[in-house]
Amino acid sequence: MVNEKNGDMQDNILVTQEYHRMGALQGVILDADGTTIYNLFTEFGVSQQTSDIAFATSTTKVRARIVVAKRLAEAELGGAVITGWRGFCGKNWFDALIDHATVAEAFKYQQGQTLQGDLRKGFVYGDVAWEEYRGSVTPQAGGSAVNFVDDDQAWLVPVVKGLFVTRFAPADYEETVNTMGLPFYAKQAPDPSGFNKYRALEVQSNPISLCLRPRAVIKLTKS
């Protein structure tokens, strides 16, 4: 029973870590209530790079616009080796992408079955693996759900070694002073009344996630 309860609490922590990592991807460090603790662009003294794709215009060359966004990231990374590209999309941005005439035309002959299915789990276009990112969290009891990615935005992310880091601080226990932080800590304590009616359980994690080159992640908007 102790292990089962600890596992449930650990699952909650994993969602929180994902929340922090998606914040780092967007260049912010978020508090539990969704407010911004630090803006990495402000802290590093740089500006965010954005690129718009005019999905409302049927003649827009979407693939060419993706290349424009890629070049923004490549210029920021210099000689770093990019091994792939990921696109994390809000639902409205994703729908606009897959419904655009030039995207549909690209799959018309070679992969005609592709656009007939549910593409939200991911597909490759312009050498970018696009997916609708549906993660969300309710930061506090009674609060409103916060989407990890805005419905009308997407984030173009180069796959580069060392672009993102997550570090863990030690727990606030006497025995963890001057030790390396671990991803998870779990402890239990006896009933303080002395009647041994229950065990108090605690699981904690103290991570910070950062994007070390926030200008390399391109914010994509739509018009």
Beta strands, then each sheet from edge to edge (+ up, - down):
strand 1: 28-30
strand 2: 36-39
strand 3: 50-53
strand 4: 84-89
strand 5: 123-125
strand 6: 128-132
strand 7: 136-137
strand 8: 146-147
strand 9: 154-159
strand 10: 164-168
strand 11: 185-190
strand 12: 199-204
strand 13: 207-211
strand 14: 218-222
sheet 1: 1+ 2-
sheet 2: 3+ 14+ 9- 4+ 6+ 5-
sheet 3: 7+ 8-
sheet 4: 10+ 13-
sheet 5: 11+ 12-
end
